[in-house]
Amino acid sequence: MKLTAKEKSVLKEAEAIYERLAQAHTGEFLNSPELVANIFKARLVGEEREHFEVAFLDQQHQLLTTERLFSGTVNQASVHPREIAKRCLELNAAAAVLAHNHPSGNTSPSDSDLSITKQIKDALKMFEVRVLDHIIIGTSGRWHSMAQANQI
């Protein structure tokens, strides 16, 4: 499907809005799953494809930035731990919170969600970067915290 010039313009505006929403929280202390989920809900609710994002934090868990690193199809996104580690090092992040959406609306983590979370956690541990949580956002704004469910 080819996008019209107007559709491309709307998408560009939406990306700018997402970036402003994320940056509005820069410097905030991310000390609860609810606060983190609200940041990601603003960015991921209503998306028709799966997107994987990371909130990069400093040593005191203040938000440095939030970035969309991977995008995929309606039911999966290819995630590469190496790229997440690279970005953590570039930002001098001490911790990270992972998030992605499930366009199906089901917020339960799949086996592949649990597996990639472990792979990322193991990769970042080598660089002394802690993975604090992995949030899954559903279409209605419901969310699931792997940390709260002792899945991380």
C-alpha positions, 0 to 999 in steps of 0.5 A: 500500500502506497501512502499519500503525501497527506498520510505521510505528513500525518504520520510525521506529525504523530511521530513528533507527538510521540517524541514530545510525550516521551521527552515530557517525562525526561528527568522524572524518577520512574519508581512505579510500574504504573508511571512507566506504563502510563508513559508507554500507553501514551506511545503504544495504545492504538498501534496496529503493528507491534512496536518495541520500545525502551526507557533508558534510565540513569543510576537514580532511575531518572528517565534519560529518554524513551525510544522506539527501537523495533517495529514489526507486524500485527503479531511480532517484532524482531528484537535484537539485544545487541542493539539495545545494549549498544544504545544503553552504552551510547546513553550511559544508561544504568537501567532500562525498562522494556515495553511493547504492545500487543495489537490483539489486546491480550496483555499476557506475555507469550513464551517468546516475550519471556524468552527475549526478556531473559536474553536482553536481561542477560546481555545488558547484565554484562554491561552492568545495566539492569532491566527493571521491568518489561511492560506489555500494553494492550489496545484498550490501555490495559497493561501487564508488568512482568516485574509485578508478576515475578516474570523478570 
